[in-house]
């Protein structure tokens, strides 16, 4: 399954919000991303169709096992790339914004090389 950048952003946002609260609503996701209710509703519907998100009996969003695996991978890319950019001198705001764009397009091979580099030489946290 190959989801688009916007779908990955929704997954990552649901994941991050779920770490702060067990009750994640579509409206919370929309507010976090700055998207309208119809946009969020459509995106969540697509993620449900792909088996990445489900809603519980109260209507709260939950990542499926597959969705959580994908979201963790995206979040790991985001945090590692942010640290890398900050460590090479990029200001934090720019680093986070750029990492958010890069995380969706970087190859697995390149990302794994960055992870190995961090493990060997370390980045500041």
C-alpha positions, 0 to 999 in steps of 0.5 A: 500500500502506498499512501500519499504525503497528505495521508502520511501527515494525517497518520503522523498527526493522529499518532502524535495526538494519541500520545498526548490523549487516548481520545483523538477526534477528527476535529483535533486532527483538523485543528492540528493540521489547519484543515477543514472538517470536510478535508479531514473527513475525506482523508480519514475515510480514505485511511479507514478504507486502507485499513490504517485508521478505525473509529471506536464506539465513541467516534474517536480515531484509533490507528490500526496495527498497520496504521501505527507501524506506518505512523511510527516510521513517519514520526521516526523519520521526522524526528531524526531528520529534524535532529540532523538538520538542527545539528548541521546548523539549521534553526529549529523552526526551519529544520522541523518544517524541512524535515516534514517535507523530506520525510515523505520523499527520502529513500529507505536506503538513505534514511537507514544510512542517516540512522547508522551515522547517528548511531555511530557518531550521535546527534544532539537530542 
